[in-house]
Amino acid sequence: MAARRTSRRPFAWTEKDFPDDVFQDKRRFGAALQEICRHFVIRSADGAPLTHPTQAQAAGYLNVSESALTRYLRGQHVPPRATALLIFETACRDAGGEQNLPVTREKLLELHAKAEQERCGNCSRHREAERVAQERLRALQENQERLERAAAEDAAELRELRRQATVLKREAQLARTIKPVAQPGSRAGSRKVAMSARAATLLPVPRRRRDRQLSKNERSAARHIALRAEELLHGGRPDSTLALLRHTAEAYTPVELATLITVLRMREQHKLADNLVHIYGRDRTDHDVVQAALLLHEHEAAKDAESLLRTAAAHPGPATSQTRLSG
């Protein structure tokens, strides 16, 4: 072990290789530091100079960490100017003067400045790469936000299409359950109004010498009922809707009233249908109320028929007729 220790060259730890990514000026500065450090005179605890001081002892001698000293010597890190001067002045004192060192103070500072500039240039390239990366990230984030907004709009449109499809499916199912009456020569309006008009012509009506379902007047009345239903659905303010209900109850025949109630129930406008039943039962004659109730009952709207009769019983007398006579 002793022979192995004495056969080793003094300051062998200063002979370090430079990594491939270390630039040229850093290599020159690191090589100068390696040569300077070989002139240290490091003593043991009893004051005797060490012929083979270790790197750890040299780091303690300079009051720096051993890992930092390694990075300085390998050119991986450029020490501060004060640290570079400390290393030089320590070696200069131990060597007996600047003339005994391989480089002068000015030369070392020159190498240090070039290494610093090379480091700053490298940092500038890193900063430019970082700036480009940030711009790309912002562009990707903006594109993602646009895609998310477009996806939200598509989802809203899809929900609306599904809602419309549900309504059309419900109306189609109703149309399949009841055979619609042909209406040659009539011009179709909107899809909702046409479906409502076909469904509105299917209530049972009193038998007469001719088929009232096939009369042109009744077909026109059915379309008018569907339009009135649309007006009630989009009445807007409650007072305007109530006025439409009152006018409808006053003007419509029992057949038309029963048909309109059926249309409103089909559209799930139950509150409007309930109000119309109440106003009709309150304001029309007993004969009209009974006939309308019979039609509703035959069309399996027993609850509406019962509500109509109960309302008429609670308000006896043809109020609408009295109003017309007094007017």
C-alpha positions in Angstrom: 0.0 0.0 0.0 2.9 2.4 0.9 4.7 1.7 -2.4 1.5 2.3 -4.3 1.0 5.6 -2.6 4.6 6.9 -3.4 4.5 5.7 -7.0 1.5 7.9 -7.8 2.3 11.3 -9.3 1.7 14.3 -7.0 -1.6 16.2 -7.7 -2.7 13.4 -10.0 -6.3 14.4 -9.2 -5.8 17.7 -11.2 -5.4 15.7 -14.5 -9.1 15.6 -15.4 -10.7 15.1 -18.8 -13.2 17.5 -20.2 -16.7 16.3 -21.2 -17.7 16.5 -24.8 -20.2 19.3 -24.2 -17.6 21.7 -22.7 -16.8 24.5 -25.1 -13.3 25.5 -26.1 -12.8 28.6 -23.9 -14.0 26.7 -20.8 -11.5 24.0 -21.6 -8.6 26.5 -21.7 -9.7 28.1 -18.4 -10.1 24.6 -16.8 -6.7 23.5 -18.0 -5.1 26.7 -16.6 -6.7 26.0 -13.2 -5.4 22.4 -13.3 -1.8 23.6 -13.8 -2.2 26.3 -11.1 -3.5 23.9 -8.5 -0.4 21.7 -8.9 1.6 24.5 -7.1 -0.3 24.3 -3.9 1.6 23.6 -0.7 -0.8 21.8 1.6 0.4 20.8 5.0 -0.6 18.2 7.5 -1.9 18.8 11.0 1.7 18.9 12.3 2.7 21.5 9.7 4.7 19.2 7.4 4.0 19.7 3.6 2.1 16.9 1.9 3.8 15.4 -1.2 0.6 13.7 -2.3 -2.4 15.9 -1.1 -5.8 14.7 -2.1 -8.5 16.6 -3.9 -10.5 16.7 -0.7 -7.6 18.3 1.2 -7.1 20.8 -1.6 -10.8 21.8 -1.5 -10.5 22.3 2.2 -7.4 24.3 1.7 -9.3 26.6 -0.7 -12.5 26.6 1.5 -14.7 25.2 -1.4 -16.5 22.0 -1.8 -14.8 19.1 -3.4 -17.6 18.7 -6.0 -17.3 22.4 -6.9 -13.6 22.1 -7.4 -14.2 19.1 -9.7 -16.6 21.1 -11.9 -14.0 24.0 -12.0 -11.2 21.8 -13.1 -13.3 19.9 -15.7 -14.7 23.2 -17.3 -18.3 22.3 -16.4 -18.7 25.4 -14.3 -16.9 28.8 -14.4 -16.2 30.0 -10.9 -16.9 33.6 -9.8 -14.0 36.0 -10.5 -13.2 36.3 -6.8 -12.9 32.5 -6.5 -10.6 32.3 -9.6 -8.4 35.0 -8.0 -8.3 33.2 -4.7 -7.1 30.0 -6.4 -4.4 32.0 -8.3 -3.2 34.0 -5.3 -3.0 30.9 -3.1 -0.9 29.1 -5.7 1.2 32.3 -6.3 2.0 32.5 -2.6 2.8 28.8 -2.3 5.0 28.9 -5.4 7.0 31.9 -4.3 5.7 34.4 -6.8 3.8 34.8 -10.1 6.9 34.0 -12.1 6.9 30.4 -10.9 3.3 29.8 -12.2 2.5 28.6 -15.7 0.1 31.6 -16.4 0.0 35.2 -15.2 -2.7 36.9 -13.3 -3.8 38.9 -16.4 -3.8 35.7 -18.5 -6.0 33.9 -16.1 -8.4 36.8 -15.9 -8.5 36.9 -19.7 -9.3 33.2 -19.9 -11.9 33.6 -17.2 -13.6 36.5 -19.1 -13.7 34.4 -22.3 -15.2 31.4 -20.5 -17.8 33.7 -18.9 -18.8 35.1 -22.3 -19.0 31.6 -23.7 -21.3 30.6 -20.8 -23.4 33.7 -21.4 -23.7 32.9 -25.1 -24.7 29.4 -24.3 -27.3 30.8 -21.8 -28.6 33.0 -24.6 -29.1 30.0 -26.8 -31.0 28.3 -24.0 -33.1 31.4 -23.4 -33.9 31.6 -27.1 -34.9 27.9 -27.2 -37.0 28.5 -24.1 -38.7 31.5 -25.7 -39.5 29.5 -28.8 -40.9 26.6 -26.7 -43.1 29.1 -24.7 -44.5 30.5 -27.9 -45.3 27.0 -29.2 -46.9 26.2 -25.8 -49.1 29.4 -26.0 -50.1 28.5 -29.6 -51.0 25.0 -28.5 -53.1 26.3 -25.6 -54.9 28.8 -27.8 -55.7 26.0 -30.3 -56.9 23.8 -27.5 -59.2 26.5 -26.2 -60.6 26.9 -29.7 -61.2 23.2 -30.0 -62.9 23.1 -26.6 -65.2 26.0 -27.6 -66.0 24.3 -30.9 -66.7 21.1 -29.0 -69.0 22.9 -26.6 -70.9 24.5 -29.5 -71.2 21.1 -31.3 -72.5 19.5 -28.0 -75.1 22.2 -27.6 -76.2 21.8 -31.3 -76.3 18.0 -30.8 -78.5 18.4 -27.7 -80.9 20.7 -29.6 -81.0 18.2 -32.5 -81.8 15.4 -30.1 -84.5 17.4 -28.5 -86.1 18.1 -31.9 -85.7 14.5 -32.9 -87.6 13.5 -29.7 -90.4 15.8 -30.5 -90.7 14.6 -34.0 -90.5 11.0 -32.9 -93.4 11.6 -30.4 -95.5 13.2 -33.1 -94.7 10.4 -35.6 -95.7 7.8 -33.0 -99.0 9.6 -32.5 -99.5 9.8 -36.2 -99.0 6.1 -36.6 -101.5 5.2 -33.9 -104.3 7.3 -35.6 -105.0 7.3 -39.3 -104.7 10.9 -40.6 -107.3 12.3 -43.0 -106.2 13.2 -46.5 -106.3 16.9 -47.3 -105.9 17.3 -51.1 -105.2 20.7 -52.4 -104.0 22.1 -49.0 -100.6 23.7 -48.7 -98.6 22.4 -45.7 -97.3 24.9 -43.2 -94.6 24.2 -40.6 -94.1 20.6 -39.6 -95.4 21.0 -36.1 -98.6 22.8 -37.3 -99.2 20.1 -39.9 -98.7 17.3 -37.4 -101.0 19.0 -35.0 -103.7 19.6 -37.7 -103.7 15.9 -38.7 -104.0 14.8 -35.1 -106.7 17.4 -34.4 -109.1 15.9 -37.0 -109.3 12.5 -35.4 -111.7 13.2 -32.5 -115.0 11.4 -32.7 -117.8 13.8 -33.8 -121.6 13.4 -33.8 -123.0 11.4 -36.7 -124.7 13.4 -39.4 -126.0 12.7 -42.9 -122.5 13.4 -44.3 -119.1 12.6 -42.9 -118.1 15.8 -41.0 -114.5 14.6 -40.7 -114.2 14.9 -44.5 -115.8 18.3 -44.8 -113.6 21.1 -46.1 -114.7 23.4 -43.3 -113.7 20.9 -40.6 -110.3 20.4 -42.2 -109.8 24.1 -42.1 -111.0 24.2 -38.5 -108.4 21.6 -37.5 -105.6 23.6 -39.1 -106.9 26.6 -37.2 -106.9 24.7 -34.0 -103.3 23.7 -34.5 -102.4 27.3 -35.2 -104.2 28.4 -32.0 -102.3 25.8 -30.1 -99.1 27.3 -31.4 -100.3 30.8 -30.3 -101.0 29.5 -26.9 -97.6 27.8 -26.6 -95.8 31.0 -27.6 -98.2 33.4 -25.9 -95.4 35.1 -24.0 -96.9 37.1 -21.2 -99.4 35.5 -18.9 -102.1 38.1 -19.6 -102.0 37.7 -23.3 -102.1 33.9 -23.0 -105.2 34.2 -20.7 -106.9 36.5 -23.2 -106.3 33.9 -25.9 -107.8 31.2 -23.7 -110.9 33.2 -23.0 -111.4 34.1 -26.6 -110.9 30.4 -27.5 -113.4 29.2 -24.9 -116.0 31.8 -26.2 -115.6 31.1 -29.9 -114.9 27.3 -30.2 -117.5 24.6 -30.7 -117.4 21.6 -28.4 -115.7 19.5 -31.1 -113.0 22.2 -31.6 -112.6 22.6 -27.9 -112.1 18.9 -27.3 -109.7 18.8 -30.3 -107.6 21.7 -29.0 -107.3 20.2 -25.5 -106.1 16.9 -27.1 -103.4 18.9 -29.0 -102.3 20.7 -25.9 -102.0 17.4 -24.0 -100.0 16.0 -26.8 -97.6 18.9 -26.5 -97.4 18.4 -22.8 -98.9 21.8 -22.1 -101.0 20.6 -19.2 -101.3 23.9 -17.5 -102.8 25.6 -20.6 -105.2 22.6 -21.1 -106.3 22.8 -17.5 -107.0 26.5 -17.7 -108.9 26.1 -21.0 -111.1 23.3 -19.4 -111.8 25.6 -16.5 -112.8 28.6 -18.6 -114.9 26.6 -21.0 -116.8 24.8 -18.2 -117.3 28.1 -16.4 -118.5 30.2 -19.3 -120.3 27.9 -21.8 -123.8 26.5 -21.7 -124.6 23.2 -20.1 -125.3 21.7 -23.6 -121.9 22.7 -24.9 -120.2 21.5 -21.8 -121.9 18.1 -21.9 -121.2 17.6 -25.6 -117.5 18.6 -25.1 -117.2 16.3 -22.1 -118.7 13.4 -24.1 -116.2 13.9 -26.9 -113.3 14.0 -24.4 -114.6 10.8 -22.7 -114.8 9.0 -26.1 -111.3 10.1 -26.8 -110.1 8.5 -23.5 -109.6 11.9 -21.8 -111.9 11.0 -18.9 -110.1 13.3 -16.4 -110.6 16.3 -18.6 -114.2 15.4 -19.2 -114.8 15.0 -15.4 -113.0 18.3 -14.7 -115.1 20.1 -17.3 -118.4 18.8 -15.8 -117.3 19.6 -12.2 -116.4 23.2 -13.3 -119.8 23.6 -15.0 -121.5 22.3 -11.9 -119.7 24.8 -9.7 -120.7 27.7 -12.0 -124.3 27.0 -13.2 -125.7 29.1 -16.0 -124.6 29.9 -19.5 -122.4 32.9 -18.5 -121.1 33.3 -22.0 -124.6 33.6 -23.4 -125.6 36.1 -20.8 -122.5 38.2 -21.7 -123.4 38.1 -25.4 -127.0 39.2 -24.7 -125.9 42.1 -22.4 -123.4 43.2 -25.0 
